[in-house]
């Protein structure tokens, strides 16, 4: 069976001389590294934003950035990329409809239900600058729960989440593992480690 995520001989000198591992469907793998260890560069390579050395990465058997690799994949970066003049609810509807490949009206109910479940009904009707970092992080994780991806790659997904909301954030990530390969790039203090099937250290 072809692994959903394959990293073979990846290097990012001098931080990462060699890195090889796979993530299969039904696995949550945590890649652990300190700040400045090269995790964010690897994330960019996985998403096809940055070219990896020797074409050493495959997502769903395809080169990162290709249509095949993006078709059923969700990438959650550390930095938030929200339009500051559009309500969060509108932005989330647009993103989910794009990832599902359907019209916005077909995802509105799901987004509404998700906001209620996460107790973000008021927050979703505000501009990003009016929300705290914990709320913004939960919105960034919403596609993992709402799109049923085959691959989810998450860079420090719980970094900005308040202690009281860690459980809520995990409730968005962990259900995806049933049908997806989930790779989380984290530091060694992340609560993700308690739920990981495997831990890879760089």
N, C-alpha and C positions, 0 to 999 in steps of 0.2 A: 504494500500500500504506500502510495506516495505521501510523504509528510506534508501537512498543510503549510508549515513554515520550516524552511531548511537553510541553515547557515553553515557553510562549509569553507573553512580556511579563511574566514574574514579577518582582515587586519586593518589597524588604524594606528600605525607607529607614531610615537613610541608608547602610546597608552595601551593599545591592544595588539600584541604581536601575532596572535593566532586565536581564533575562536571558531569552534565547530559544535553544533548541536541541532536537534530537530524538535519540533513541537507537533504532535499529532492531534487529530480530532479527539475531543474529550479530555484534553490536558490543559492545566494551568501551570505554566512554567514561569518562575521568577528569575530574572537576570539581575544579580546584585552587584552594585558597584558604587564606590564613593563619588561625591561630586567631582567632576573633571576627569572621570575615568573613561569617558568616550561613549556613554550610553546615548546621549542626544544625537551624536553623529550617526550611531548605528540606527537610531530611530528614523533619521532622515533617509538612510539607505534603504531601510525596510519599506518606507513609503514611496521610494523612487524619486525623492527630491535630490539626493546626493548619490553619485555613482560609487558603487562598492568596488573594491579591488578584485580583479579576476572574475567579475560576475559571480561572486560566491554566495549570493542570496537568491532564494526562490520563495515566492508566495503562491500557494496553490499550484505549484509546478511551473510558474511563469516568472519572468523577469519583473522585479519591482517597477512600478509605474506603468506597466502594461495594462490594457483593458481587462485581461483575465485576472491579474493580481488585485485589481481594484473592485471588481464586480461584486464580490461578497465580503469585502474587508472594511473594517473600521479602524482608523488610526486616531488615537487621542494623545495630543501633544501636551507638554507642560504649559506652554504659553497659550492663553486663550485668544481666539481669533473671532471676536464678536464685532459686528457693526454697532457703533455707539448710538445711532439714531433710530434703531429699530427695536421694538419690544422683543424680549427673549422668546415669548410664545411664537411669534411670527418667524423668528429665525430658526427655531427648533422645527416648526412645521415644514419650512422650506428644506431644511437639511434632511429630515426623515423622508420626505417625498422624493428627494433626489436620490437618496441611497436605496429606497425601495423601487424607484422607477415608476412611480404612480403620481397622480395629480395631488395637489395639496389638500383638496377637500376630502380625499380618501384617508388621510392620516389625522385629520383634526380631532376626531373623537378619541383616538389612541393617545394623542398628545395631551388632550384635556384630562383623560383618565390618569395618565402618568403624573401630571402636575398635582392632581388631587392626592394620589397615592403618596407622593413624596412631600406633601404639605408645602407645595410651591405655587399654589393658586395665585396668591398676591404677587409673588416674585416674578412670575411669568409675564405679568402685565406691566413690567417696569423695564427701563433701559439698563444695560449692563452696568453702567457706572453707579447705579443705585443698589446693586447687590453686593454682598460680601463674598470673599473668596471661596468659602465653603459652598455657597449656593451656586456660584459660577462653575465650580468643579462638578457638582451634581448634574448641571445642565450639559456639561461637556461629555459626561458618561452616558447620558440618555440614549444615544444611538446604539450603544452596546446592548441595551435592553430592548429597544424598540425596532430593531431591524433584523434580528436573527442572523447575525453574520456567520460566515464560515471561519473567518480569521479576525481576531481583535488584538491590536498591539497598543499597549498603554504605557505612556512614559510618566512615571510617578503619579499614578491615578488617585492616590489618597493624600498626596502631599499637602493640599490646601483644605482638606476636609476637617472640620472640627471634630473633637473626640465624640461628641454626642451624635454625630451624623456618620461615623465610620460604618456602622451597621447598615445604614441606608445605602451608602455607596457600594458596599459589598453585595447588597441585594440586587444591584444593577449588573455587577460583573459576574458573580458566581453562576447564575442560571445559564449564562452563555456557554459555559464550559461543556454542557451536556452535548452540544452539537458543533462546537467550534474549537479551534486551537487558540488559546489565549496566552499571549506573552506579555508579561508586565516587567518593565524596567524600573527597578526600585533601589532604595538604599537599605542597609541591613536592619533598620528600625521599622520598616514598613509592616503594617498588619497583614498585608498580602502574604507574607511568608508563612503565616500560620495556616493558610488555605492552599498553598502551592502543592502540586503533585511532585514537582522537582524544583531544585534550586541550582542555578548555574552562577558561579562567581567569577568576576573579572577583576 
